[in-house]
Amino acid sequence: MIDPALYTRRRARLAALMANGVAVVRTAPERLRNRDSSYPFRFDSYFHYLTGFAEPEAVLVLFAGKNPKSILFCREKDMEREIWDGFRYGPEKARETFGFDETFPIAKLDELLPQLLANQAAVFCDVGADPNWDQQVIGWINKVRAQVRSGVSAPGEIRDIRRFLDDMRLIKDEYEIGTMKRAAGISSEAHRRAMRVARPGMYEYQLEAELIHEFRRQGAQAPAYTSIVAGGANSCVLHYVQNDAVLNDGDVVLIDAGCELDGYASDITRTFPVSGKFTGPQRDIYQLVLSAQAAAIAQVKPGNEWEAPHDAAVKVLAQGMVDLGLCKGSASGVIESGDYRRFYMHRTGHWLGMDVHDAGDYKRNGAWLALMPGMMLTVEPGCYVRPGEGVPEKFWNIGVRIEDDALVTDSGCEIITAAAPKNIDDIELLMRD
């Protein structure tokens, strides 16, 4: 159910932040896969955040100042094309449904944009994101400049609209939180499904198919990113996506997968034994990562810096690596030298929202951002043990990552992906049953 008031409020807030000028925000272009076959269309996140409009070939023009106004350019209603491609709103229906002040056919964009930019102080767009789009915006401005002798003034600045939108998107509203909780629930059930069906001799892609089946069965539109299903040595490859190896008895399998629901991503990683029961070394590495995640989650609360969860996880991991014989010396020495990075080489989380690595700064003016209620982030420490000199052989090819989605609340955080089992006993029980 589309709520035009939601998008009207967002546009009004953006117009207030702009103060003056006009924003020009387009959706993503359609992309050819090969010959006359296109990739599935996915709208631009910034555009959809402001409009809720999911069709291709669309541009939002937003005026700030004393008389803010929003205009949508979109495809015309075309009954013949709808036979081939499906429903189109058309300008009139789009205005009524999404709450725009005016709408025009996209074919009139080049004709009308110079008129709309005339006498505006600044143009706001995602400058630098696409050179072709930059040239198109500059071309419209130059058409305005060509009229200067008739008393028309051209915009004097081109400013990046993303600096406002990134801050807006950092704090999720009730609609976003509700949607992301539903996405998290679907993805959690998909991970439970994978644990239930996993058996030695299966292929990684067969587990991936179970995930996708559950995503679509429950109404999610697509995976939020390319799923990682990595067994054995593949679990130590951070961005492994081939998903074509056999799952062997005695190995762990690491699954990093989440669905996208109504434009919002979920992001979960779980690691479990293919056989259904952890070996001793697997249990040691897994419990270390689980303890590191618990320490990180405890630091996800308002007022703490973005870096606090990462620092907490590193302290636990470093001590555990020393205790297990992966690193030599003291935990503080391992942290100072960076030796722990042989086994943990990535950060402990990222923003989450419409994009799986969502919009927003992490550091500003040299200082880490403070966490605030309404922010959504992942918490995902890991430990990846590749064969190597001095590395205890019993830990070779054990890669563990545990990732949850955390909503910052007034008093701490809520783990919205908690329905996906991660305690050792819970995993083994689910797989046994």
Secondary structure per residue as TSV (DSSP state, phi and psi in degrees):
chain	resnum	aa	ss	phi	psi
A	1	M	-	360.0	120.1
A	2	I	-	-82.7	128.8
A	3	D	-	-108.4	97.0
A	4	P	H	-60.2	-27.6
A	5	A	H	-62.9	-33.4
A	6	L	H	-59.7	-47.3
A	7	Y	H	-77.0	-31.2
A	8	T	H	-62.4	-42.3
A	9	R	H	-63.6	-40.7
A	10	R	H	-64.3	-42.4
A	11	R	H	-66.1	-38.1
A	12	A	H	-64.8	-39.8
A	13	R	H	-66.1	-41.7
A	14	L	H	-63.9	-43.1
A	15	A	H	-59.5	-38.6
A	16	A	H	-65.6	-38.4
A	17	L	H	-68.6	-36.1
A	18	M	H	-67.5	-34.2
A	19	A	-	74.6	-50.0
A	20	N	S	-152.6	171.5
A	21	G	S	93.9	-169.4
A	22	V	E	-137.6	136.2
A	23	A	E	-100.5	140.3
A	24	V	E	-125.4	109.5
A	25	V	E	-124.8	122.8
A	26	R	E	-106.8	159.1
A	27	T	-	-82.2	176.7
A	28	A	-	-70.0	149.9
A	29	P	-	-77.7	155.7
A	30	E	-	-74.1	145.2
A	31	R	-	-121.5	131.4
A	32	L	E	-74.5	134.9
A	33	R	E	-84.6	-49.1
A	34	N	E	-165.8	144.9
A	35	R	T	42.6	-114.4
A	36	D	T	-105.0	22.1
A	37	S	E	-109.5	125.4
A	38	S	E	-98.1	156.0
A	39	Y	-	-66.8	152.8
A	40	P	-	-55.6	131.7
A	41	F	-	-73.5	135.6
A	42	R	-	-132.6	123.2
A	43	F	-	-61.0	160.4
A	44	D	-	-71.6	136.4
A	45	S	H	-65.6	-42.2
A	46	Y	H	-61.3	-46.3
A	47	F	H	-61.4	-46.9
A	48	H	H	-68.0	-33.7
A	49	Y	H	-58.6	-33.5
A	50	L	H	-92.9	-17.8
A	51	T	H	-124.6	-34.8
A	52	G	-	73.7	4.3
A	53	F	-	-90.3	122.8
A	54	A	-	-104.6	1.5
A	55	E	-	-82.5	152.4
A	56	P	S	-72.4	175.0
A	57	E	S	55.5	61.8
A	58	A	-	-143.8	144.8
A	59	V	E	-138.2	134.8
A	60	L	E	-101.2	132.3
A	61	V	E	-117.4	122.1
A	62	L	E	-124.0	121.9
A	63	F	E	-96.2	134.1
A	64	A	-	-103.2	-179.0
A	65	G	S	104.8	-156.6
A	66	K	S	-66.7	-30.6
A	67	N	S	-125.6	73.9
A	68	P	-	-62.9	146.8
A	69	K	E	-154.9	144.8
A	70	S	E	-120.9	135.1
A	71	I	E	-127.9	134.3
A	72	L	E	-112.5	132.0
A	73	F	E	-103.6	127.6
A	74	C	E	-148.3	174.7
A	75	R	-	-65.7	146.2
A	76	E	-	-72.0	156.1
A	77	K	-	-63.9	130.0
A	78	D	-	-147.0	99.3
A	79	M	H	-63.1	-33.0
A	80	E	H	-68.1	-44.4
A	81	R	H	-67.7	-29.0
A	82	E	H	-67.1	-25.4
A	83	I	H	-62.3	-37.1
A	84	W	H	-88.7	-42.6
A	85	D	H	-113.8	-10.3
A	86	G	-	102.0	-177.5
A	87	F	-	-61.3	140.6
A	88	R	-	-125.2	139.6
A	89	Y	-	-69.1	-46.5
A	90	G	H	77.3	157.7
A	91	P	H	-56.5	-45.5
A	92	E	H	-65.9	-48.6
A	93	K	H	-66.9	-34.4
A	94	A	H	-64.8	-39.7
A	95	R	H	-62.7	-44.9
A	96	E	H	-67.5	-40.0
A	97	T	H	-78.8	-37.6
A	98	F	H	-108.0	-0.5
A	99	G	T	77.5	31.1
A	100	F	-	-81.6	154.0
A	101	D	S	-74.6	-38.5
A	102	E	E	-144.0	154.8
A	103	T	E	-139.4	148.8
A	104	F	E	-141.0	157.6
A	105	P	E	-64.6	144.2
A	106	I	G	-62.5	-25.3
A	107	A	G	-64.0	-19.3
A	108	K	G	-93.7	6.0
A	109	L	H	-59.4	-51.3
A	110	D	H	-63.5	-33.6
A	111	E	H	-71.8	-42.3
A	112	L	H	-92.5	-27.5
A	113	L	H	-58.0	-45.2
A	114	P	H	-58.0	-36.1
A	115	Q	H	-66.5	-38.3
A	116	L	H	-73.0	-27.5
A	117	L	H	-84.8	-12.9
A	118	A	T	-62.4	134.8
A	119	N	T	65.9	21.6
A	120	Q	-	-97.0	141.4
A	121	A	S	-70.2	-36.5
A	122	A	E	-151.2	154.5
A	123	V	E	-112.2	130.2
A	124	F	E	-107.8	128.2
A	125	C	E	-155.9	177.5
A	126	D	-	-85.3	63.5
A	127	V	T	-56.9	132.0
A	128	G	T	93.3	-11.3
A	129	A	S	-74.9	-32.8
A	130	D	-	-149.6	111.7
A	131	P	H	-56.3	-36.0
A	132	N	H	-65.9	-40.0
A	133	W	H	-67.6	-39.8
A	134	D	H	-57.1	-44.3
A	135	Q	H	-66.1	-34.6
A	136	Q	H	-65.9	-43.6
A	137	V	H	-63.7	-44.3
A	138	I	H	-61.7	-37.4
A	139	G	H	-62.1	-40.7
A	140	W	H	-65.3	-41.1
A	141	I	H	-64.0	-40.4
A	142	N	H	-65.3	-31.8
A	143	K	H	-66.4	-33.8
A	144	V	H	-69.3	-43.1
A	145	R	H	-59.1	-32.0
A	146	A	T	-66.5	-13.6
A	147	Q	T	-101.0	10.2
A	148	V	G	-59.2	-33.7
A	149	R	G	-72.4	-12.7
A	150	S	G	-92.5	9.2
A	151	G	T	94.7	6.0
A	152	V	-	-91.9	136.8
A	153	S	-	-106.5	145.0
A	154	A	-	-96.5	154.7
A	155	P	-	-56.2	134.9
A	156	G	S	-89.3	-10.5
A	157	E	E	-139.6	148.2
A	158	I	E	-115.7	117.9
A	159	R	E	-118.9	151.9
A	160	D	E	-82.4	115.0
A	161	I	T	-69.5	-20.8
A	162	R	H	-67.1	-23.9
A	163	R	H	-67.1	-29.4
A	164	F	H	-80.7	-46.8
A	165	L	H	-66.4	-34.7
A	166	D	H	-61.3	-43.2
A	167	D	H	-66.2	-38.4
A	168	M	H	-63.9	-43.4
A	169	R	H	-73.6	-18.3
A	170	L	H	-63.2	-36.7
A	171	I	S	-101.4	114.4
A	172	K	-	-80.9	139.2
A	173	D	-	-87.8	179.3
A	174	E	H	-61.2	-39.1
A	175	Y	H	-62.4	-45.7
A	176	E	H	-63.9	-43.5
A	177	I	H	-62.8	-43.1
A	178	G	H	-62.3	-43.4
A	179	T	H	-64.9	-42.5
A	180	M	H	-68.8	-32.3
A	181	K	H	-66.7	-38.2
A	182	R	H	-66.6	-41.6
A	183	A	H	-62.0	-41.2
A	184	A	H	-63.6	-38.4
A	185	G	H	-64.9	-42.0
A	186	I	H	-63.6	-45.7
A	187	S	H	-66.7	-36.2
A	188	S	H	-61.9	-42.4
A	189	E	H	-67.4	-33.3
A	190	A	H	-64.2	-40.3
A	191	H	H	-67.5	-37.7
A	192	R	H	-62.0	-41.5
A	193	R	H	-60.7	-44.4
A	194	A	H	-61.5	-41.4
A	195	M	H	-63.7	-38.4
A	196	R	H	-67.4	-35.9
A	197	V	H	-97.6	-12.9
A	198	A	-	-61.1	133.5
A	199	R	-	-147.8	148.6
A	200	P	T	-56.3	139.6
A	201	G	T	97.6	-17.1
A	202	M	-	-70.1	159.9
A	203	Y	B	-94.6	152.5
A	204	E	H	-56.5	-39.4
A	205	Y	H	-67.2	-23.1
A	206	Q	H	-70.4	-37.0
A	207	L	H	-67.8	-38.9
A	208	E	H	-59.0	-39.6
A	209	A	H	-63.4	-35.5
A	210	E	H	-64.1	-40.1
A	211	L	H	-61.9	-50.1
A	212	I	H	-63.1	-39.2
A	213	H	H	-57.5	-45.6
A	214	E	H	-69.4	-37.8
A	215	F	H	-55.6	-52.9
A	216	R	H	-72.7	-35.5
A	217	R	H	-58.8	-34.0
A	218	Q	T	-98.7	8.2
A	219	G	T	101.0	-0.5
A	220	A	-	-69.9	147.4
A	221	Q	-	-79.8	-30.6
A	222	A	E	-172.6	166.7
A	223	P	E	-62.8	146.3
A	224	A	S	-76.2	-15.2
A	225	Y	S	-165.8	170.7
A	226	T	-	-67.1	121.5
A	227	S	-	-67.4	143.1
A	228	I	E	-106.4	119.3
A	229	V	E	-127.2	101.9
A	230	A	E	-127.0	109.6
A	231	G	E	-99.5	149.6
A	232	G	G	58.9	-130.8
A	233	A	G	-60.1	-27.6
A	234	N	G	-64.2	-22.8
A	235	S	G	-67.3	-12.4
A	236	C	G	-97.2	6.1
A	237	V	-	-103.2	114.0
A	238	L	T	-60.3	-43.2
A	239	H	T	-114.2	42.3
A	240	Y	-	-69.9	125.9
A	241	V	-	-134.5	4.2
A	242	Q	-	-64.4	-41.4
A	243	N	-	52.4	42.3
A	244	D	-	-126.9	11.5
A	245	A	S	-95.9	161.2
A	246	V	B	-78.3	141.1
A	247	L	-	-89.0	118.0
A	248	N	-	-101.5	146.9
A	249	D	T	-58.0	135.4
A	250	G	T	93.8	-7.1
A	251	D	-	-100.0	159.8
A	252	V	E	-94.6	158.9
A	253	V	E	-126.0	129.8
A	254	L	E	-104.0	122.4
A	255	I	E	-117.4	118.8
A	256	D	E	-115.8	103.9
A	257	A	E	-156.4	143.4
A	258	G	-	-156.0	154.1
A	259	C	E	-94.0	163.2
A	260	E	E	-110.1	127.5
A	261	L	E	-123.9	118.9
A	262	D	T	50.2	39.5
A	263	G	T	91.3	0.6
A	264	Y	E	-120.7	139.8
A	265	A	E	-95.8	151.2
A	266	S	-	-120.1	161.0
A	267	D	-	-153.8	105.6
A	268	I	E	-128.2	139.0
A	269	T	E	-124.8	132.7
A	270	R	E	-132.9	146.6
A	271	T	E	-126.6	132.8
A	272	F	E	-151.5	161.4
A	273	P	E	-77.7	135.1
A	274	V	T	-58.5	-36.3
A	275	S	T	-77.2	-16.3
A	276	G	S	99.6	-6.0
A	277	K	S	-140.6	128.2
A	278	F	-	-68.3	139.2
A	279	T	-	-76.4	170.1
A	280	G	H	-57.9	-52.6
A	281	P	H	-61.5	-39.4
A	282	Q	H	-62.2	-42.3
A	283	R	H	-61.6	-40.6
A	284	D	H	-62.8	-48.3
A	285	I	H	-66.1	-42.9
A	286	Y	H	-62.8	-46.7
A	287	Q	H	-64.9	-33.6
A	288	L	H	-62.1	-46.9
A	289	V	H	-66.6	-39.3
A	290	L	H	-63.0	-40.3
A	291	S	H	-66.4	-39.0
A	292	A	H	-64.2	-39.0
A	293	Q	H	-66.0	-40.4
A	294	A	H	-61.6	-40.6
A	295	A	H	-64.5	-39.0
A	296	A	H	-67.7	-44.4
A	297	I	H	-61.0	-35.6
A	298	A	H	-62.9	-20.6
A	299	Q	T	-94.8	-0.9
A	300	V	-	-86.9	93.6
A	301	K	S	-158.1	156.7
A	302	P	T	-56.6	139.3
A	303	G	T	94.0	-26.8
A	304	N	S	-71.9	147.5
A	305	E	B	-72.0	155.6
A	306	W	T	-51.4	-36.4
A	307	E	T	-75.9	-15.5
A	308	A	H	-58.7	-45.7
A	309	P	H	-61.7	-39.6
A	310	H	H	-63.5	-46.3
A	311	D	H	-60.4	-40.5
A	312	A	H	-64.9	-41.8
A	313	A	H	-65.1	-42.4
A	314	V	H	-61.8	-40.5
A	315	K	H	-60.0	-44.9
A	316	V	H	-67.5	-44.2
A	317	L	H	-62.8	-44.3
A	318	A	H	-61.2	-45.1
A	319	Q	H	-63.6	-41.4
A	320	G	H	-65.2	-38.1
A	321	M	H	-64.3	-36.4
A	322	V	H	-66.8	-46.3
A	323	D	H	-62.1	-34.2
A	324	L	T	-89.0	-2.7
A	325	G	T	82.7	12.9
A	326	L	S	-77.2	-33.8
A	327	C	S	-125.7	154.3
A	328	K	-	-108.0	148.3
A	329	G	S	100.4	-155.9
A	330	S	-	-94.2	160.8
A	331	A	H	-61.2	-42.9
A	332	S	H	-64.0	-36.7
A	333	G	H	-68.1	-38.4
A	334	V	H	-64.2	-38.3
A	335	I	H	-69.2	-44.8
A	336	E	H	-63.1	-40.9
A	337	S	H	-79.5	-18.9
A	338	G	T	80.2	12.9
A	339	D	G	-62.0	-28.3
A	340	Y	G	-61.9	-21.9
A	341	R	G	-67.5	-13.1
A	342	R	G	-62.4	-27.4
A	343	F	T	-118.1	-12.1
A	344	Y	-	-144.8	100.0
A	345	M	-	-115.2	9.9
A	346	H	S	-125.3	175.2
A	347	R	-	-79.3	171.6
A	348	T	S	-92.8	-2.7
A	349	G	-	179.2	-179.7
A	350	H	-	-158.2	163.0
A	351	W	B	-64.8	151.4
A	352	L	-	-135.1	140.7
A	353	G	S	-177.7	-124.8
A	354	M	S	-65.2	-33.0
A	355	D	S	-107.5	147.5
A	356	V	S	-65.3	-36.4
A	357	H	S	-104.4	91.7
A	358	D	-	-79.7	171.2
A	359	A	S	-66.7	152.1
A	360	G	-	129.4	143.8
A	361	D	-	-71.8	157.9
A	362	Y	S	-109.1	-27.1
A	363	K	E	-137.0	143.4
A	364	R	E	-144.6	130.4
A	365	N	T	53.7	38.0
A	366	G	T	82.5	-1.3
A	367	A	E	-119.6	140.9
A	368	W	E	-64.1	142.5
A	369	L	-	-64.5	146.6
A	370	A	B	-85.4	140.8
A	371	L	-	-71.6	143.1
A	372	M	-	-134.8	151.0
A	373	P	T	-55.5	136.8
A	374	G	T	99.9	-13.9
A	375	M	-	-75.0	146.8
A	376	M	E	-125.2	127.1
A	377	L	E	-143.0	162.4
A	378	T	E	-95.8	155.6
A	379	V	E	-129.3	109.7
A	380	E	-	-145.6	67.1
A	381	P	-	-70.2	165.0
A	382	G	E	-156.9	173.1
A	383	C	E	-150.3	125.0
A	384	Y	E	-128.9	112.2
A	385	V	E	-109.0	104.0
A	386	R	-	-91.7	155.4
A	387	P	-	-60.2	140.6
A	388	G	-	-175.1	162.3
A	389	E	T	-62.6	130.0
A	390	G	T	83.2	-3.2
A	391	V	S	-92.8	122.6
A	392	P	-	-52.9	126.2
A	393	E	G	-61.6	-29.3
A	394	K	G	-63.5	-20.2
A	395	F	G	-96.9	-3.0
A	396	W	T	-58.5	139.5
A	397	N	T	62.9	25.0
A	398	I	E	-102.4	112.4
A	399	G	E	-116.7	125.8
A	400	V	E	-128.7	130.0
A	401	R	E	-137.4	138.1
A	402	I	-	-126.9	120.0
A	403	E	B	-130.6	131.3
A	404	D	E	-129.6	161.9
A	405	D	E	-102.8	125.8
A	406	A	E	-118.4	128.7
A	407	L	E	-98.6	122.0
A	408	V	E	-72.0	127.1
A	409	T	-	-112.1	-177.4
A	410	D	S	-63.9	-30.0
A	411	S	S	-114.2	-8.6
A	412	G	S	175.6	-117.0
A	413	C	E	-151.9	159.0
A	414	E	E	-116.0	124.6
A	415	I	E	-85.0	107.9
A	416	I	T	-85.4	-4.1
A	417	T	T	-110.2	21.8
A	418	A	T	-65.5	-16.9
A	419	A	T	-71.8	-13.9
A	420	A	S	-85.0	115.5
A	421	P	-	-59.2	142.5
A	422	K	-	-140.6	-13.7
A	423	N	S	-74.6	144.5
A	424	I	H	-56.1	-48.6
A	425	D	H	-62.6	-38.6
A	426	D	H	-66.7	-40.4
A	427	I	H	-64.5	-47.9
A	428	E	H	-65.1	-36.0
A	429	L	H	-65.9	-45.5
A	430	L	H	-62.4	-43.2
A	431	M	H	-70.4	-33.2
A	432	R	H	-69.9	-41.3
A	433	D	-	-75.2	360.0
